[in-house]
């Protein structure tokens, strides 16, 4: 919840929270991606899940134009 609240307070989101896909959240000049696309058991992805999802994340990042900042949240994203 803190992420969307911070994005809202700094003008990157139109609302401070998001509960579901159709709740109206709109991001401005901001993109949120995931290193692994599914939520595995106990939210602990296995190495093969990273390997299968990695190309999708790389493609997403390559499609971003004029990005100046990338923020990796969490150990998995940072690694």
C-alpha positions as CSV (number, residue, x, y, z in Angstrom):
1,X,0.0,0.0,0.0
2,X,2.8,2.4,0.7
3,X,4.1,2.3,-2.9
4,X,0.9,3.6,-4.5
5,X,0.4,6.2,-1.7
6,X,4.0,7.5,-2.3
7,X,3.3,7.6,-6.1
8,X,0.1,9.5,-5.5
9,X,1.7,12.0,-3.1
10,X,4.4,12.8,-5.7
11,X,2.1,13.1,-8.7
12,X,2.7,9.7,-10.4
13,X,-0.7,8.2,-9.6
14,X,-4.3,9.5,-9.6
15,X,-5.2,7.7,-6.4
16,X,-3.4,6.6,-3.2
17,X,-4.5,2.9,-3.3
18,X,-5.3,0.1,-5.6
19,X,-7.4,-2.9,-4.6
20,X,-8.2,-4.5,-7.9
21,X,-7.5,-4.2,-11.6
22,X,-10.6,-2.2,-12.4
23,X,-10.5,0.3,-9.5
24,X,-9.4,3.3,-11.7
25,X,-5.7,3.5,-10.8
26,X,-3.8,5.4,-13.5
27,X,0.0,5.9,-13.4
28,X,1.7,8.9,-15.0
29,X,5.3,8.8,-16.1
30,X,5.7,5.6,-14.1
31,X,5.9,1.9,-14.9
32,X,5.8,-1.0,-12.5
33,X,7.1,-4.4,-13.6
34,X,7.7,-7.7,-11.9
35,X,10.7,-10.0,-12.0
36,X,8.4,-13.1,-11.8
37,X,4.9,-12.9,-13.2
38,X,3.1,-15.3,-10.9
39,X,2.9,-15.5,-7.1
40,X,4.5,-18.8,-6.2
41,X,3.9,-20.7,-2.9
42,X,5.0,-18.6,0.0
43,X,6.0,-15.9,-2.5
44,X,9.4,-17.5,-3.0
45,X,10.0,-18.1,-6.7
46,X,12.4,-20.9,-7.7
47,X,15.4,-20.3,-10.0
48,X,13.6,-21.8,-13.0
49,X,10.7,-19.3,-12.6
50,X,13.2,-16.4,-12.8
51,X,14.7,-18.0,-15.9
52,X,11.4,-18.4,-17.6
53,X,10.1,-14.9,-16.8
54,X,13.4,-13.0,-17.3
55,X,13.0,-12.6,-21.1
56,X,9.6,-11.0,-20.6
57,X,11.0,-8.4,-18.1
58,X,13.9,-7.7,-20.4
59,X,11.5,-7.1,-23.3
60,X,9.3,-4.8,-21.2
61,X,12.3,-2.7,-20.1
62,X,13.5,-2.5,-23.7
63,X,10.1,-1.0,-24.8
64,X,10.4,1.9,-22.2
65,X,11.4,5.1,-24.0
66,X,13.2,8.0,-22.3
67,X,13.4,6.4,-18.9
68,X,15.8,8.1,-16.5
69,X,15.4,6.3,-13.3
70,X,14.9,2.6,-12.4
71,X,14.1,1.7,-8.8
72,X,14.4,-2.0,-7.8
73,X,12.3,-2.8,-4.7
74,X,13.2,-6.0,-2.8
75,X,16.1,-8.3,-2.8
76,X,14.9,-10.3,-5.8
77,X,14.5,-7.2,-8.0
78,X,17.8,-5.7,-6.8
79,X,19.7,-8.9,-7.6
